[in-house]
């Protein structure tokens, strides 16, 4: 299983996702322009001392990620504007779960190109969006539940 953060901006969110990856054995991918340095103290602080236990890879672009992955890899893209719920797919261990930046999300052209795999987490209140690390946790644990990883 793979968590992909495309151009994350807020170090504590990435640190929290890294901690989740350390706890679950999920591979973390950081893609594109980051809104922080990888040695940022906020990033380290949020991930606590778990960074040595995180399998992670840095990619310059999504194309680099696609070249890195197996040719038959499956990708799911999460956005607040998606129509299908995150619970719809039958997740498999090798899937890539792709999340956009905190303020911009994923590029519209990317979502349009992969419309059949664009998913959302339903929200039922006045909130514009969920926190990135919260969203990753919701989706990751649903995928793990489905594949009976625990």
OpenMM code with the backbone's topology and positions (N, CA, C; nanometers):
from openmm import Vec3, app, unit

residues = "UNK UNK UNK UNK UNK UNK UNK UNK UNK UNK UNK UNK UNK UNK UNK UNK UNK UNK UNK UNK UNK UNK UNK UNK UNK UNK UNK UNK UNK UNK UNK UNK UNK UNK UNK UNK UNK UNK UNK UNK UNK UNK UNK UNK UNK UNK UNK UNK UNK UNK UNK UNK UNK UNK UNK UNK UNK UNK UNK UNK UNK UNK UNK UNK UNK UNK UNK UNK UNK UNK UNK UNK UNK UNK UNK UNK UNK UNK UNK UNK UNK UNK UNK UNK UNK UNK UNK UNK UNK UNK UNK UNK UNK UNK UNK UNK UNK UNK UNK UNK UNK UNK UNK UNK UNK UNK UNK UNK UNK UNK UNK UNK UNK UNK UNK UNK UNK UNK UNK UNK UNK UNK UNK UNK UNK UNK UNK UNK UNK UNK UNK UNK UNK UNK UNK UNK UNK UNK UNK UNK UNK UNK UNK UNK UNK UNK UNK UNK UNK UNK".split()
positions = [
    Vec3(0.0856, -0.1173, 0.0000),
    Vec3(0.0000, 0.0000, 0.0000),
    Vec3(0.0898, 0.1231, 0.0000),
    Vec3(0.0435, 0.2262, -0.0659),
    Vec3(0.1221, 0.3481, -0.0811),
    Vec3(0.0353, 0.4703, -0.0558),
    Vec3(0.0860, 0.5627, 0.0238),
    Vec3(0.0237, 0.6935, 0.0425),
    Vec3(0.1077, 0.7930, -0.0365),
    Vec3(0.0419, 0.8724, -0.1204),
    Vec3(0.1100, 0.9726, -0.2011),
    Vec3(0.0608, 1.1101, -0.1571),
    Vec3(0.1542, 1.1965, -0.1176),
    Vec3(0.1221, 1.3350, -0.0870),
    Vec3(0.1796, 1.4203, -0.1997),
    Vec3(0.0898, 1.4811, -0.2759),
    Vec3(0.1311, 1.5650, -0.3878),
    Vec3(0.1421, 1.7098, -0.3411),
    Vec3(0.2631, 1.7606, -0.3416),
    Vec3(0.2951, 1.8980, -0.3039),
    Vec3(0.2368, 1.9392, -0.1675),
    Vec3(0.2636, 1.8597, -0.0633),
    Vec3(0.2164, 1.8990, 0.0706),
    Vec3(0.2837, 2.0276, 0.1143),
    Vec3(0.2102, 2.1060, 0.1940),
    Vec3(0.2591, 2.2381, 0.2327),
    Vec3(0.2876, 2.2528, 0.3813),
    Vec3(0.2212, 2.1767, 0.4646),
    Vec3(0.2268, 2.1975, 0.6090),
    Vec3(0.3043, 2.0843, 0.6754),
    Vec3(0.4210, 2.1151, 0.7325),
    Vec3(0.5056, 2.0091, 0.7890),
    Vec3(0.4358, 1.9175, 0.8891),
    Vec3(0.3567, 1.9680, 0.9848),
    Vec3(0.2939, 1.8749, 1.0793),
    Vec3(0.1993, 1.7744, 1.0131),
    Vec3(0.1329, 1.8130, 0.9058),
    Vec3(0.0472, 1.7163, 0.8360),
    Vec3(0.1304, 1.6027, 0.7783),
    Vec3(0.2406, 1.6368, 0.7124),
    Vec3(0.3270, 1.5339, 0.6550),
    Vec3(0.3884, 1.4485, 0.7652),
    Vec3(0.4273, 1.5112, 0.8754),
    Vec3(0.4808, 1.4344, 0.9883),
    Vec3(0.3781, 1.3382, 1.0450),
    Vec3(0.2534, 1.3822, 1.0566),
    Vec3(0.1476, 1.2937, 1.1061),
    Vec3(0.1231, 1.1769, 1.0112),
    Vec3(0.1255, 1.2028, 0.8819),
    Vec3(0.1080, 1.0958, 0.7841),
    Vec3(0.2264, 0.9993, 0.7913),
    Vec3(0.3458, 1.0522, 0.8097),
    Vec3(0.4632, 0.9658, 0.8237),
    Vec3(0.4480, 0.8733, 0.9446),
    Vec3(0.3966, 0.9272, 1.0542),
    Vec3(0.3746, 0.8454, 1.1734),
    Vec3(0.2730, 0.7349, 1.1442),
    Vec3(0.1653, 0.7684, 1.0726),
    Vec3(0.0666, 0.6683, 1.0333),
    Vec3(0.1320, 0.5588, 0.9482),
    Vec3(0.2170, 0.6000, 0.8547),
    Vec3(0.2860, 0.5029, 0.7687),
    Vec3(0.3781, 0.4126, 0.8506),
    Vec3(0.4461, 0.4675, 0.9485),
    Vec3(0.5317, 0.3863, 1.0355),
    Vec3(0.4492, 0.2848, 1.1129),
    Vec3(0.3293, 0.3239, 1.1540),
    Vec3(0.2434, 0.2367, 1.2336),
    Vec3(0.1764, 0.1265, 1.1522),
    Vec3(0.1664, 0.1455, 1.0205),
    Vec3(0.0896, 0.0525, 0.9373),
    Vec3(0.1717, -0.0211, 0.8319),
    Vec3(0.2962, 0.0180, 0.8116),
    Vec3(0.3774, -0.0445, 0.7074),
    Vec3(0.3469, 0.0062, 0.5677),
    Vec3(0.2774, 0.1194, 0.5598),
    Vec3(0.2447, 0.1789, 0.4299),
    Vec3(0.3630, 0.2640, 0.3833),
    Vec3(0.3938, 0.2555, 0.2552),
    Vec3(0.5048, 0.3305, 0.1945),
    Vec3(0.4558, 0.4728, 0.1646),
    Vec3(0.5302, 0.5730, 0.2086),
    Vec3(0.4968, 0.7135, 0.1875),
    Vec3(0.5742, 0.7681, 0.0684),
    Vec3(0.5034, 0.8412, -0.0192),
    Vec3(0.5653, 0.9063, -0.1345),
    Vec3(0.5379, 1.0553, -0.1262),
    Vec3(0.6431, 1.1352, -0.1327),
    Vec3(0.6318, 1.2810, -0.1356),
    Vec3(0.6631, 1.3253, -0.2781),
    Vec3(0.5676, 1.3948, -0.3410),
    Vec3(0.5779, 1.4237, -0.4835),
    Vec3(0.5696, 1.5734, -0.5095),
    Vec3(0.6565, 1.6210, -0.5988),
    Vec3(0.6507, 1.7593, -0.6443),
    Vec3(0.7128, 1.8571, -0.5472),
    Vec3(0.6741, 1.9825, -0.5625),
    Vec3(0.7276, 2.0914, -0.4800),
    Vec3(0.6698, 2.0808, -0.3389),
    Vec3(0.7567, 2.0750, -0.2410),
    Vec3(0.7138, 2.0678, -0.1020),
    Vec3(0.7116, 2.2082, -0.0431),
    Vec3(0.6210, 2.2317, 0.0492),
    Vec3(0.6101, 2.3620, 0.1139),
    Vec3(0.7002, 2.3753, 0.2349),
    Vec3(0.8006, 2.2901, 0.2448),
    Vec3(0.8917, 2.2886, 0.3589),
    Vec3(1.0168, 2.2121, 0.3184),
    Vec3(1.1193, 2.2240, 0.3998),
    Vec3(1.2409, 2.1445, 0.3791),
    Vec3(1.2242, 2.0129, 0.4529),
    Vec3(1.2844, 1.9093, 0.4010),
    Vec3(1.2717, 1.7782, 0.4652),
    Vec3(1.3411, 1.7712, 0.6000),
    Vec3(1.4283, 1.8661, 0.6277),
    Vec3(1.4909, 1.8683, 0.7601),
    Vec3(1.4209, 1.9671, 0.8535),
    Vec3(1.3048, 2.0143, 0.8126),
    Vec3(1.2281, 2.1107, 0.8908),
    Vec3(1.1981, 2.0551, 1.0297),
    Vec3(1.2206, 2.1351, 1.1319),
    Vec3(1.2014, 2.0885, 1.2693),
    Vec3(1.0549, 2.0559, 1.2972),
    Vec3(0.9619, 2.1253, 1.2320),
    Vec3(0.8193, 2.0964, 1.2508),
    Vec3(0.7836, 1.9597, 1.1926),
    Vec3(0.8454, 1.9266, 1.0790),
    Vec3(0.8235, 1.7967, 1.0171),
    Vec3(0.8748, 1.6867, 1.1087),
    Vec3(0.9959, 1.7031, 1.1590),
    Vec3(1.0538, 1.6027, 1.2492),
    Vec3(0.9719, 1.5915, 1.3762),
    Vec3(0.9299, 1.7057, 1.4292),
    Vec3(0.8546, 1.7059, 1.5547),
    Vec3(0.7214, 1.6326, 1.5397),
    Vec3(0.6506, 1.6585, 1.4294),
    Vec3(0.5215, 1.5933, 1.4087),
    Vec3(0.5374, 1.4428, 1.3892),
    Vec3(0.6445, 1.4013, 1.3246),
    Vec3(0.6695, 1.2585, 1.3034),
    Vec3(0.7382, 1.1932, 1.4216),
    Vec3(0.7691, 1.2767, 1.5217),
    Vec3(0.8414, 1.2322, 1.6418),
    Vec3(0.9657, 1.1557, 1.6008),
    Vec3(0.9924, 1.0474, 1.6693),
    Vec3(1.1138, 0.9717, 1.6376),
    Vec3(1.0834, 0.8528, 1.5465),
    Vec3(0.9733, 0.8618, 1.4705),
    Vec3(0.9315, 0.7505, 1.3854),
    Vec3(0.9922, 0.7533, 1.2458),
    Vec3(1.0536, 0.8645, 1.2059),
    Vec3(1.1058, 0.8740, 1.0694),
    Vec3(1.1978, 0.7588, 1.0306),
    Vec3(1.2826, 0.7071, 1.1211),
    Vec3(1.3661, 0.5929, 1.0809),
    Vec3(1.2853, 0.4671, 1.0471),
    Vec3(1.1591, 0.4630, 1.0875),
    Vec3(1.0747, 0.3463, 1.0635),
    Vec3(0.9806, 0.3641, 0.9445),
    Vec3(0.9904, 0.4777, 0.8771),
    Vec3(0.9030, 0.5073, 0.7641),
    Vec3(0.9750, 0.4705, 0.6346),
    Vec3(0.9089, 0.3882, 0.5524),
    Vec3(0.9589, 0.3653, 0.4161),
    Vec3(0.9033, 0.4791, 0.3327),
    Vec3(0.9919, 0.5595, 0.2764),
    Vec3(0.9445, 0.6730, 0.1985),
    Vec3(1.0352, 0.6985, 0.0801),
    Vec3(0.9745, 0.7593, -0.0215),
    Vec3(1.0466, 0.7914, -0.1442),
    Vec3(1.0057, 0.9322, -0.1872),
    Vec3(1.1016, 1.0060, -0.2344),
    Vec3(1.0799, 1.1421, -0.2846),
    Vec3(1.0790, 1.1367, -0.4363),
    Vec3(0.9774, 1.1957, -0.5008),
    Vec3(0.9644, 1.2006, -0.6467),
    Vec3(0.9501, 1.3463, -0.6893),
    Vec3(1.0133, 1.3833, -0.7988),
    Vec3(1.0037, 1.5205, -0.8491),
    Vec3(0.8676, 1.5499, -0.9108),
    Vec3(0.8003, 1.4475, -0.9623),
    Vec3(0.6727, 1.4678, -1.0307),
    Vec3(0.5893, 1.3407, -1.0220),
    Vec3(0.4616, 1.3536, -1.0568),
    Vec3(0.3767, 1.2342, -1.0633),
    Vec3(0.4244, 1.1396, -1.1722),
    Vec3(0.4751, 1.1944, -1.2833),
    Vec3(0.5296, 1.1076, -1.3882),
    Vec3(0.6441, 1.0230, -1.3340),
    Vec3(0.7291, 1.0818, -1.2492),
    Vec3(0.8378, 1.0047, -1.1870),
    Vec3(0.7805, 0.8936, -1.0993),
    Vec3(0.6756, 0.9238, -1.0252),
    Vec3(0.6103, 0.8214, -0.9423),
    Vec3(0.5557, 0.7101, -1.0301),
    Vec3(0.4869, 0.7450, -1.1381),
    Vec3(0.4295, 0.6435, -1.2267),
    Vec3(0.5384, 0.5543, -1.2858),
    Vec3(0.6540, 0.6111, -1.3190),
    Vec3(0.7652, 0.5315, -1.3712),
    Vec3(0.8233, 0.4412, -1.2627),
    Vec3(0.8221, 0.4874, -1.1384),
    Vec3(0.8762, 0.4114, -1.0254),
    Vec3(0.7897, 0.2886, -0.9950),
    Vec3(0.6596, 0.3023, -1.0103),
    Vec3(0.5636, 0.1978, -0.9714),
    Vec3(0.5576, 0.0859, -1.0745),
    Vec3(0.4987, -0.0246, -1.0321),
    Vec3(0.4726, -0.1358, -1.1244),
    Vec3(0.3775, -0.0877, -1.2337),
    Vec3(0.3918, -0.1399, -1.3557),
    Vec3(0.3074, -0.0924, -1.4666),
    Vec3(0.1569, -0.1118, -1.4437),
    Vec3(0.1192, -0.2129, -1.3674),
    Vec3(-0.0239, -0.2397, -1.3462),
    Vec3(-0.0755, -0.1824, -1.2137),
    Vec3(-0.0009, -0.0907, -1.1553),
    Vec3(-0.0420, -0.0309, -1.0272),
    Vec3(-0.1744, 0.0430, -1.0430),
    Vec3(-0.2519, 0.0430, -0.9352),
    Vec3(-0.3787, 0.1157, -0.9344),
    Vec3(-0.3637, 0.2411, -0.8500),
    Vec3(-0.4265, 0.3501, -0.8963),
    Vec3(-0.4198, 0.4790, -0.8282),
    Vec3(-0.5612, 0.5270, -0.7984),
    Vec3(-0.5791, 0.5806, -0.6786),
    Vec3(-0.7044, 0.6430, -0.6398),
    Vec3(-0.6716, 0.7850, -0.5951),
    Vec3(-0.7526, 0.8793, -0.6404),
    Vec3(-0.7283, 1.0217, -0.6186),
    Vec3(-0.8410, 1.0779, -0.5318),
    Vec3(-0.8044, 1.1474, -0.4239),
    Vec3(-0.9024, 1.1940, -0.3260),
    Vec3(-0.9144, 1.3464, -0.3305),
    Vec3(-1.0396, 1.3925, -0.3345),
    Vec3(-1.0679, 1.5348, -0.3409),
    Vec3(-1.2044, 1.5619, -0.2787),
    Vec3(-1.2228, 1.6806, -0.2290),
    Vec3(-1.3521, 1.7156, -0.1694),
    Vec3(-1.4616, 1.7274, -0.2737),
    Vec3(-1.4256, 1.7362, -0.4019),
    Vec3(-1.5248, 1.7509, -0.5086),
    Vec3(-1.5598, 1.6198, -0.5774),
    Vec3(-1.5030, 1.5093, -0.5342),
    Vec3(-1.5329, 1.3804, -0.5962),
    Vec3(-1.6776, 1.3401, -0.5745),
    Vec3(-1.7298, 1.2556, -0.6638),
    Vec3(-1.8681, 1.2112, -0.6536),
    Vec3(-1.8805, 1.0762, -0.5842),
    Vec3(-1.7831, 0.9893, -0.6012),
    Vec3(-1.7891, 0.8542, -0.5449),
    Vec3(-1.7241, 0.8524, -0.4060),
    Vec3(-1.7808, 0.7766, -0.3131),
    Vec3(-1.7232, 0.7720, -0.1781),
    Vec3(-1.5948, 0.6890, -0.1720),
    Vec3(-1.5089, 0.7223, -0.0780),
    Vec3(-1.3811, 0.6529, -0.0602),
    Vec3(-1.3984, 0.5058, -0.0267),
    Vec3(-1.5165, 0.4641, 0.0156),
    Vec3(-1.5420, 0.3242, 0.0509),
    Vec3(-1.5766, 0.2390, -0.0705),
    Vec3(-1.5948, 0.2987, -0.1872),
    Vec3(-1.6385, 0.2269, -0.3070),
    Vec3(-1.5379, 0.1240, -0.3595),
    Vec3(-1.4099, 0.1548, -0.3729),
    Vec3(-1.3184, 0.0556, -0.4315),
    Vec3(-1.2997, -0.0662, -0.3410),
    Vec3(-1.2645, -0.1763, -0.4048),
    Vec3(-1.2166, -0.2940, -0.3314),
    Vec3(-1.0639, -0.2801, -0.3306),
    Vec3(-1.0111, -0.2233, -0.2233),
    Vec3(-0.8684, -0.1923, -0.2155),
    Vec3(-0.7835, -0.3191, -0.2122),
    Vec3(-0.6617, -0.3053, -0.2663),
    Vec3(-0.5608, -0.4125, -0.2632),
    Vec3(-0.4326, -0.3557, -0.2032),
    Vec3(-0.3480, -0.4420, -0.1517),
    Vec3(-0.2283, -0.3985, -0.0814),
    Vec3(-0.1373, -0.3080, -0.1645),
    Vec3(-0.1245, -0.3253, -0.2919),
    Vec3(-0.0324, -0.2448, -0.3728),
    Vec3(-0.0872, -0.1128, -0.4240),
    Vec3(-0.2088, -0.0766, -0.3868),
    Vec3(-0.2713, 0.0452, -0.4381),
    Vec3(-0.1983, 0.1721, -0.3929),
    Vec3(-0.2113, 0.2772, -0.4753),
    Vec3(-0.1574, 0.4097, -0.4448),
    Vec3(-0.2750, 0.5014, -0.4125),
    Vec3(-0.2737, 0.5591, -0.2937),
    Vec3(-0.3779, 0.6503, -0.2479),
    Vec3(-0.3201, 0.7910, -0.2560),
    Vec3(-0.3712, 0.8735, -0.3465),
    Vec3(-0.3091, 1.0010, -0.3824),
    Vec3(-0.3900, 1.1180, -0.3262),
    Vec3(-0.3217, 1.2035, -0.2494),
    Vec3(-0.3828, 1.3199, -0.1862),
    Vec3(-0.3097, 1.4458, -0.2302),
    Vec3(-0.3836, 1.5542, -0.2485),
    Vec3(-0.3259, 1.6806, -0.2914),
    Vec3(-0.2831, 1.7686, -0.1761),
    Vec3(-0.2342, 1.8855, -0.2104),
    Vec3(-0.1859, 1.9807, -0.1098),
    Vec3(-0.3022, 2.0343, -0.0270),
    Vec3(-0.2687, 2.0892, 0.0871),
    Vec3(-0.3695, 2.1386, 0.1808),
    Vec3(-0.4528, 2.2536, 0.1247),
    Vec3(-0.3943, 2.3396, 0.0438),
    Vec3(-0.4698, 2.4562, -0.0047),
    Vec3(-0.5172, 2.4425, -0.1490),
    Vec3(-0.4485, 2.3647, -0.2297),
    Vec3(-0.4838, 2.3543, -0.3714),
    Vec3(-0.5437, 2.2199, -0.4100),
    Vec3(-0.5249, 2.1183, -0.3304),
    Vec3(-0.5716, 1.9851, -0.3671),
    Vec3(-0.4924, 1.9297, -0.4837),
    Vec3(-0.5541, 1.8430, -0.5590),
    Vec3(-0.4917, 1.7848, -0.6782),
    Vec3(-0.5282, 1.8683, -0.8006),
    Vec3(-0.4402, 1.8733, -0.9004),
    Vec3(-0.4695, 1.9513, -1.0216),
    Vec3(-0.5961, 1.9023, -1.0917),
    Vec3(-0.6767, 1.9963, -1.1386),
    Vec3(-0.8034, 1.9626, -1.2064),
    Vec3(-0.7814, 1.8720, -1.3266),
    Vec3(-0.6747, 1.8980, -1.4039),
    Vec3(-0.6499, 1.8160, -1.5232),
    Vec3(-0.6162, 1.6718, -1.4853),
    Vec3(-0.5488, 1.6527, -1.3734),
    Vec3(-0.5199, 1.5175, -1.3243),
    Vec3(-0.6497, 1.4464, -1.2871),
    Vec3(-0.7370, 1.5162, -1.2152),
    Vec3(-0.8652, 1.4579, -1.1752),
    Vec3(-0.9514, 1.4254, -1.2978),
    Vec3(-0.9499, 1.5125, -1.3969),
    Vec3(-1.0276, 1.4879, -1.5186),
    Vec3(-0.9743, 1.3663, -1.5943),
    Vec3(-0.8425, 1.3515, -1.5986),
    Vec3(-0.7792, 1.2400, -1.6699),
    Vec3(-0.8084, 1.1059, -1.6028),
    Vec3(-0.8315, 1.1073, -1.4719),
    Vec3(-0.8532, 0.9831, -1.3959),
    Vec3(-0.9892, 0.9838, -1.3271),
    Vec3(-1.0888, 1.0405, -1.3916),
    Vec3(-1.2203, 1.0623, -1.3303),
    Vec3(-1.2813, 0.9356, -1.2715),
    Vec3(-1.2544, 0.8212, -1.3326),
    Vec3(-1.3126, 0.6956, -1.2833),
    Vec3(-1.2543, 0.6529, -1.1489),
    Vec3(-1.1424, 0.7130, -1.1088),
    Vec3(-1.0778, 0.6779, -0.9825),
    Vec3(-1.0694, 0.7963, -0.8854),
    Vec3(-1.1569, 0.8938, -0.9020),
    Vec3(-1.1611, 1.0092, -0.8127),
    Vec3(-1.2658, 0.9831, -0.7053),
    Vec3(-1.2235, 0.9964, -0.5799),
    Vec3(-1.3092, 0.9624, -0.4661),
    Vec3(-1.3149, 1.0775, -0.3665),
    Vec3(-1.4113, 1.0711, -0.2764),
    Vec3(-1.4263, 1.1749, -0.1754),
    Vec3(-1.4629, 1.1137, -0.0410),
    Vec3(-1.4409, 1.1892, 0.0633),
    Vec3(-1.4882, 1.1563, 0.1971),
    Vec3(-1.6086, 1.2471, 0.2210),
    Vec3(-1.7275, 1.1904, 0.2358),
    Vec3(-1.8464, 1.2757, 0.2543),
    Vec3(-1.8361, 1.3614, 0.3804),
    Vec3(-1.8871, 1.4815, 0.3699),
    Vec3(-1.8945, 1.5735, 0.4843),
    Vec3(-2.0381, 1.6245, 0.4931),
    Vec3(-2.0882, 1.6389, 0.6146),
    Vec3(-2.2293, 1.6717, 0.6341),
    Vec3(-2.2492, 1.7978, 0.7168),
    Vec3(-2.1584, 1.8900, 0.7073),
    Vec3(-2.1698, 2.0125, 0.7844),
    Vec3(-2.1135, 2.1294, 0.7086),
    Vec3(-2.0946, 2.2420, 0.7762),
    Vec3(-2.0507, 2.3648, 0.7104),
    Vec3(-1.9000, 2.3695, 0.6825),
    Vec3(-1.8272, 2.2640, 0.7120),
    Vec3(-1.6815, 2.2620, 0.6956),
    Vec3(-1.6466, 2.2514, 0.5471),
    Vec3(-1.5465, 2.3307, 0.5016),
    Vec3(-1.5037, 2.3285, 0.3606),
    Vec3(-1.4292, 2.2012, 0.3253),
    Vec3(-1.3458, 2.1532, 0.4204),
    Vec3(-1.2653, 2.0349, 0.3924),
    Vec3(-1.2133, 1.9782, 0.5239),
    Vec3(-1.1631, 1.8568, 0.5166),
    Vec3(-1.1006, 1.7933, 0.6320),
    Vec3(-0.9500, 1.8176, 0.6271),
    Vec3(-0.8855, 1.8086, 0.7395),
    Vec3(-0.7407, 1.8187, 0.7461),
    Vec3(-0.6783, 1.7055, 0.6638),
    Vec3(-0.5676, 1.7341, 0.5982),
    Vec3(-0.5013, 1.6352, 0.5135),
    Vec3(-0.4675, 1.5078, 0.5897),
    Vec3(-0.4044, 1.5199, 0.7051),
    Vec3(-0.3647, 1.3984, 0.7768),
    Vec3(-0.4856, 1.3213, 0.8284),
    Vec3(-0.5939, 1.3907, 0.8603),
    Vec3(-0.7176, 1.3226, 0.8985),
    Vec3(-0.7724, 1.2438, 0.7798),
    Vec3(-0.7758, 1.3067, 0.6634),
    Vec3(-0.8266, 1.2403, 0.5427),
    Vec3(-0.7444, 1.1163, 0.5093),
    Vec3(-0.6137, 1.1297, 0.5158),
    Vec3(-0.5270, 1.0148, 0.4874),
    Vec3(-0.5568, 0.9020, 0.5842),
    Vec3(-0.5726, 0.9331, 0.7115),
    Vec3(-0.6008, 0.8304, 0.8112),
    Vec3(-0.7328, 0.7593, 0.7861),
    Vec3(-0.8359, 0.8346, 0.7523),
    Vec3(-0.9667, 0.7754, 0.7241),
    Vec3(-0.9568, 0.6751, 0.6095),
    Vec3(-0.8970, 0.7180, 0.4992),
    Vec3(-0.8885, 0.6339, 0.3797),
    Vec3(-0.7946, 0.5156, 0.4031),
    Vec3(-0.6801, 0.5411, 0.4634),
    Vec3(-0.5832, 0.4328, 0.4846),
    Vec3(-0.6416, 0.3212, 0.5700),
    Vec3(-0.7092, 0.3567, 0.6762),
    Vec3(-0.7631, 0.2520, 0.7629),
    Vec3(-0.8826, 0.1810, 0.7000),
    Vec3(-0.9579, 0.2474, 0.6132),
    Vec3(-1.0625, 0.1771, 0.5392),
    Vec3(-0.9994, 0.0756, 0.4444),
    Vec3(-0.8940, 0.1162, 0.3749),
    Vec3(-0.8252, 0.0229, 0.2844),
    Vec3(-0.7686, -0.0950, 0.3636),
    Vec3(-0.7043, -0.0675, 0.4763),
    Vec3(-0.6488, -0.1760, 0.5582),
    Vec3(-0.7588, -0.2677, 0.6110),
    Vec3(-0.8722, -0.2103, 0.6504),
    Vec3(-0.9829, -0.2908, 0.6979),
    Vec3(-1.0319, -0.3856, 0.5876),
    Vec3(-1.0451, -0.3322, 0.4666),
    Vec3(-1.0940, -0.4135, 0.3561),
    Vec3(-1.0013, -0.5282, 0.3241),
    Vec3(-0.8721, -0.5028, 0.3266),
    Vec3(-0.7788, -0.6099, 0.2884),
    Vec3(-0.7366, -0.6935, 0.4092),
    Vec3(-0.8019, -0.6662, 0.5227),
    Vec3(-0.7793, -0.7438, 0.6453),
    Vec3(-0.6320, -0.7493, 0.6826),
    Vec3(-0.5698, -0.6323, 0.6735),
    Vec3(-0.4278, -0.6227, 0.7052),
    Vec3(-0.4027, -0.6360, 0.8557),
    Vec3(-0.5038, -0.6068, 0.9374),
    Vec3(-0.4862, -0.6157, 1.0826),
    Vec3(-0.5685, -0.7280, 1.1383),
] * unit.nanometer
topology = app.Topology()
chain = topology.addChain("A")
for resn in residues:
    res = topology.addResidue(resn, chain)
    for name in ("N", "CA", "C"):
        topology.addAtom(name, app.Element.getBySymbol(name[0]), res)
